[in-house]
Structures are given as C-alpha cells and as structure tokens.
C-alpha cells in the first residue's frame, strides 16, 4: 500500500508540475517574447484618385468572380459560400465588397511614367489589358484565376530609347471587423519565414513595418483571408490604419529594364476561405500561406480534432451529429481521468470529519497537524490535488475542441435540428438550458 501510494503521489506531482510548466511557458511567451515588428510613423493620408472614368470589367472563374477597374481588383465573390442563409437570397460572400475597399497592383516609375489608378486601359479580351505611355513603353496586364489565387502578370516592353526602372507595389484596403472571437483576426504578414499577426485593435494604435526577401501581407477574419504577394525580392511591407480604413502595403525592389528589352512582374492575390486544405493548395503559389491558420495555444490538439470532426461529418453528413460523436469519443478517452477525479473527490468527502477532528485536535501544533493529515491521505490513497489535477488536464483538451469548432469554415451555415447555424448561439436557448439541467 505504501509503495502504491508513493507511486500515485509521484504521478500526481509530475502532472501538477507539468501543468505549472505549461502555464509558465504561456505567460513567458506573452511577456518576454521577442518583438520582431518595427513601430513606424503612420504616413499622411494620401489623396484619393478619381477613377470614375475607368471602365469596370469582370474576371470569372469556377470558385470566384471579381471586378477589375484599372489597377484595382475588388468585389471578389466566393461562389461556394452563401453570405446569409436567413435572407433567403443567393447572395454569396464578397471580399472587398464596399466601394472604398480594393486590392491595387501597380508600379512606380523612374525616368518615365507608369499607369496609375486613374489610367484607362484597353481591354483586349481574355482578361488582358494594355496601355502605352508617351515614351512608347507598352504595358500588358493579364489576370488569371486558379481556385482562390488571382495572378496579375504585367509585361513591360521598353521602346523608349533609354533604360527605365519600375518598382512594383501592392496595396490592400478594407474596413476592419471587430467581432469578439478568440481566434486571431486583423493584419497578417509572412516575413523572413515567420508569421506576424496584428489585431484590429493594435492597428488602431500603431503601424507595423517588416523587411523581408520574399513574403506576403494581408488580412484575416474568422472564416476568410486575403493576402498579396509580389514576385520580386527585397520587400518592405506595412500594416496601418489610415482614416477609417486598414491598409496592407508591400513594395519590392525596383526592376531595371534596358532599352529594347521586356520584363515581366507577377503578383499573386489569395482571396478565399480560411480552411487548411485550401491554404495548403494556395501555398504552392504563395509560400507560407498554409501557416496562417490560427489553431490557438493548443494547436497540437486542435488540428487533429478538426480533422476528426471533418472525417465524422463525411460519415454522418451532419455537423451536429459529428460534434456529438466527437464529444462522446473525447469523454470515453478521458474517462480514466474523470473517474480518478470523481473517486478522489468522494474520498475527500469521506475524510472531512476526520480532517476536521485533526484540525481541532492539533490546532496549536501545525507541524503535527500536517503530519496527521498526510497520514490520513495515505490511508485513503488520495489528496486534494488528485481530485483537481485530472480536471485541470482536461481543460486544454476541451479548449482545443472549442477552437476547432470556432475555426471550422464548414460549420458556418450548417444546421442541426432547430439550430439554423451551428457557428452561432442557439436562438431559443434550448441547448444551454439542457446543459444546465444535465449538470
């Protein structure tokens, strides 16, 4: 019995110290983590260009359609995702849907002129556009779409009679989304092989700049993500709030084009759902995009849970049933811990009269009191921590499960019984009442 008690005590101590270590690691990473972002002064508000004379054309593909207006791409509609099931319409989710939201892909010129947002291009069909400046430099822009990745290919033919230089840039402009969710939303950048995130609230206070060889910058919401990546080295990227809108800007190293030569600049845009398999596919065109999913602190648990949830949905074809089955499976796996917790608490209740007697008998002798209480715990093969620790270990598991549900794009608009959307609260509060009644 003594040997068994010692082993149980050692196990409890080990688990307790592991829990303390995880908590300390989390706090340390928040308080003392390296700040890789540079605070910069927010630039003055730029003068908006009048683009009312620039014609609008459409780029259409299987999964997205978008409006093209000169250098700007906006109103990117996701064909497979309904915006609001309650409305009863077929309106799809639209990114950069407001008139003042857009992605602008352009360039700054040295020694000549470059097209601006107000430049009127000639539409030559097949999502291709051309424009020639006064120096006989011809610009041809071709836009193609592959799933949720839009590629903007600019071909520049220099017939000016002299060498010229162009510096590519990209800019995303949109409003913020101040929803109260526990996943990271706001600005996101991939710089020096590392993901950088800044919430909407932090962007309200500061601007952040990054220097990198290659990367991307954009925005992330709970379910949707946008990013822009210039296919040129040595980039400066900037996140900021300007007026009422948020900007994600990138500028690349200037490209020199000799007289009589042709140069091509490619810029890629991702605009789609924040779903791992889709991000993995898009990462073949925009490296690092697959790392932008936010699985929370317990990512090593959230990822397999999200996989299991989708796998169960493939079997039962309903996310409500999939959640129930996964919950039951987790409960069964954690039954030994739960049983240990309940039996320990029951033993502690039986010990209460004896504990009260010891506390009263040795009220003036604390050392003897502690010794007698330890003997009593060894006799009953339990301790206060043996009841709390199993419950403490379960907290990360269910927190990870909650995060997996929160970031699951297919959960959005999925219905179950009387609940029309499993990503929102029960409109009739039936589930909370049932939960409270069964406690």
C-alpha positions, 0 to 999 in steps of 0.5 A: 500500500505504501509503495502504491501510494508513493507511486500515485503521489509521484504521478500526481506531482509530475502532472501538477508540475507539468501543468505549472510548466505549461502555464509558465511557458504561456505567460513567458511567451506573452511577456518576454517574447521577442518583438520582431515588428518595427513601430513606424510613423503612420504616413499622411493620408494620401489623396484619393484618385478619381477613377470614375472614368475607368471602365469596370470589367469582370474576371470569372472563374469556377470558385470566384468572380471579381471586378477589375477597374484599372489597377484595382481588383475588388468585389471578389465573390466566393461562389461556394459560400452563401453570405446569409442563409436567413435572407433567403437570397443567393447572395454569396460572400464578397471580399472587398465588397464596399466601394472604398475597399480594393486590392491595387497592383501597380508600379512606380516609375523612374525616368518615365511614367507608369499607369496609375489608378486613374489610367484607362486601359484597353481591354483586349479580351481574355482578361488582358489589358494594355496601355502605352505611355508617351515614351512608347513603353507598352504595358500588358496586364493579364489576370488569371484565376486558379481556385482562390489565387488571382495572378496579375502578370504585367509585361513591360516592353521598353521602346523608349530609347533609354533604360527605365526602372519600375518598382512594383507595389501592392496595396490592400484596403478594407474596413476592419471587423471587430467581432469578439472571437478568440481566434486571431483576426486583423493584419497578417504578414509572412516575413523572413519565414515567420508569421506576424499577426496584428489585431484590429485593435493594435492597428488602431494604435500603431503601424507595423513595418517588416523587411523581408526577401520574399513574403506576403501581407494581408488580412484575416477574419474568422472564416476568410483571408486575403493576402498579396504577394509580389514576385520580386525580392527585397520587400518592405511591407506595412500594416496601418490604419489610415482614416477609417480604413486598414491598409496592407502595403508591400513594395519590392525592389525596383526592376531595371529594364534596358532599352529594347528589352521586356520584363515581366512582374507577377503578383499573386492575390489569395482571396478565399476561405480560411480552411487548411486544405485550401491554404495548403493548395494556395501555398504552392503559389504563395509560400507560407500561406498554409501557416496562417491558420490560427489553431490557438495555444493548443494547436497540437490538439486542435488540428487533429480534432478538426480533422476528426470532426471533418472525417465524422461529418463525411460519415454522418453528413451532419455537423451536429451529429459529428460534434456529438460523436466527437464529444462522446469519443473525447469523454470515453478517452478521458474517462480514466481521468474523470473517474480518478477525479470523481473517486478522489473527490468522494474520498475527500468527502469521506475524510472531512470529519476526520480532517476536521477532528485533526484540525481541532485536535492539533490546532496549536501544533501545525507541524503535527497537524500536517503530519496527521493529515498526510497520514490520513491521505495515505490511508485513503490513497488520495489528496486534494490535488488528485481530485483537481489535477485530472480536471485541470488536464482536461481543460486544454483538451476541451479548449482545443475542441472549442477552437476547432469548432470556432475555426471550422469554415464548414460549420458556418451555415450548417444546421442541426435540428432547430439550430439554423447555424451551428457557428452561432448561439442557439436562438431559443436557448434550448441547448444551454438550458439542457446543459444546465439541467444535465449538470 
